[in-house]
Amino acid sequence: MRRHGIAALVFATALCLAVGPALAAKEQRGKFGEDPRHEQVKRLKVETSDKKFRWKMVMPWSKGLLFYDIATHFADSVRLASGGRLEIKPFSAGELVPAMQTFDAVAQGTAEVGHDWPGYWKGKNEAFVAFASVPFGLDAEGYNIWLYEKGGLEMMQELYGQFGLHALPCGQVGQEMGLFSNKRATKMEDFKGLRVRTPGWYMDIMNMLGASVSPLPGGEVYLALERGVIDAAEFSSPAINYPMGFDEVTKYSIQPGVHQPACQCAIFFNKKAWDELPEDLKWIVRIAAKETQLWSYNWVNALNAKAIELFKKKIELVRMDTETLIEFRKTTKQYLDSLKEKYPDVKKVLDSQEAFIEEYAVWRDARSGVTPWPYETYISGRITE
């Protein structure tokens, strides 16, 4: 027993000698990362207000679109968390104001709150598109990190602030589908002369590639495809596209959706109304917006998995080849660089996003190779997405 006791003591002493320097080095290095909000909240005295607020929320969405449900989810979260002290009543497109007057209605105080896809307001400032989706740009993970950790939120609020508004990210539905088409297109030459429906920056890029593009409203896309007015169209993610029935009037879906690696929405407030809101309710609104950001991504992508299976029963999913994707990427860079030369706000935002993409690429590369494919898919050699 004595020998065993001595042996244990020797082992413990050796372990301490080995671990001791490592612990000292760890202590010298210090804590890695911190939550800056902790110190802010620790110094902040937040009193609960008894005052009740009844606000109106307008949006460009009809009640049939999942985007409307995302906006409503946010309003429900605010009501629940505030115990009914802040109630936000949602109005779908056309109920209170026309869809594309949402921005102006909130800026002018007709309604206190609006929900949107920021790219709709490119006519007011081209930089709004960068907060919605950028072709070959940030994916959903990238938007979340860039917005909350890399200064994107502050840039968003600065841009909306130019118009008397206060904005928060509120709804991320991930990558969109590519083009629903009656012409099979996988190579660059296949897109020349193709009559396409798409808005925003992708419209200009497709025109540069030789397509003929029209930014038809979503409600007109089905009939345009059915009547042969256009050959192809994109709108949103599988779950949002499915109720629109595009698979009934097309043969193919051309993947991937390079135009929107992620689709980011925002909630925005009339600045005067926001400033009058008590501090405790502001915190509730901020947290409810983040909760909606998380929930919407999970909800819509779970539905996407079901919707894509339903689409496959009627249409063929085809993929652009690698060479075509590379050419798309090159043309996109030329276009975005030209925008940065024309618009200082676009340059500021895109430079920030591109710097984050460059910085994050090291971790993306290091972690690649464990995509959770089904077993047989993985062992066949497909290890990355």
Buried (B, 14 or more C-beta within 10 A) or exposed (E): EEEEEEEEEEEEEEEEEEEEEEEEEEEEEEEEEEEEEEEEEEEEEEEEBEEEBEBBBBBBBBEEBBBBBBBBBBBBBBBEBBEEBBBBBBBBBEEBBEBEBBBBBBBEEBBBBBBBBBBBBBEBBBBBBBBBBBBBBBBBBBBBBBBEEBBBBEBBBBBBEEBBBBBBBBBBBBBBBBBBBBBEBBEBEBBEEBBBBBBBBBBBBBBBBEBEBBEBEBEBBBEBBBEEBBBBBBBBBBBBBBEBBBBEBBBBBBBBBBBBBBBBBBBBBBBEBBEEBBEBBBBBBEEBBBBBBEBBBEBBBEBBEEBBEEBEEEBEEBEBEEEBBEBBEEBBEEBBEEBBEEBEBBBBBBEBBBEBBEEBEEEEEEEEEEEEBEEEEBEEEEEEE
